[in-house]
Amino acid sequence: MDICNIKKQLKRNYVIFNEIRSAYIYGSVLSDRFKEGKSDIDVLFICKDIEKPHLFLKKIKMKTKKIKTKVDINVVFYSEFIKRWHIYRPPTYFVGIKLANELLWGEDLIRDVNIKDVKPINIYKRIVDLSQGIRGVYVNSKNDDFWCEKYKSFKISFGNLYSQFYF
């Protein structure tokens, strides 16, 4: 796989969108973990807030067909990005991208992401979101008091790693 060619294809197809403030490539493609034919190319677009995002997302999706390899394009709007919260992306997502990314074009907004942006409550909420999603239940409340009271005894266990959040 020719990473330079992929970058050119991405730029050629997406730089025309003025809504995109920052475009990044990240993930396994920047490391030795990339598997040709199996891995996809991870792309993040941080975009201006717009009135009708569904139309914009549709245009982005249509352009994806012109890329000659499998791409996974994540679109995050600026108001979500500055809060470090997105319905499908926890705050740790942005920190992870900061640690391994390449700016394709635009402003380097990721440079302002700080590991301190990720607090235990953010991770806690994300775990609850995921566990509820698995059960098919989604409680749409991001109010800290709600989460703390409802799940104050929630424990996380990963093999020998054991942790509990205290509030």
Secondary structure as GFF3:
##gff-version 3
##sequence-region A 1 167
A	DSSP	alpha_helix	3	14	.	.	.	ID=ss1
A	DSSP	beta_strand	20	26	.	.	.	ID=ss2
A	DSSP	three_ten_helix	27	30	.	.	.	ID=ss3
A	DSSP	beta_strand	41	47	.	.	.	ID=ss4
A	DSSP	alpha_helix	53	64	.	.	.	ID=ss5
A	DSSP	beta_strand	71	77	.	.	.	ID=ss6
A	DSSP	alpha_helix	78	83	.	.	.	ID=ss7
A	DSSP	alpha_helix	91	99	.	.	.	ID=ss8
A	DSSP	beta_strand	101	106	.	.	.	ID=ss9
A	DSSP	three_ten_helix	109	112	.	.	.	ID=ss10
A	DSSP	three_ten_helix	115	117	.	.	.	ID=ss11
A	DSSP	alpha_helix	120	135	.	.	.	ID=ss12
A	DSSP	alpha_helix	144	150	.	.	.	ID=ss13
A	DSSP	beta_strand	155	158	.	.	.	ID=ss14
A	DSSP	beta_strand	161	164	.	.	.	ID=ss15
###
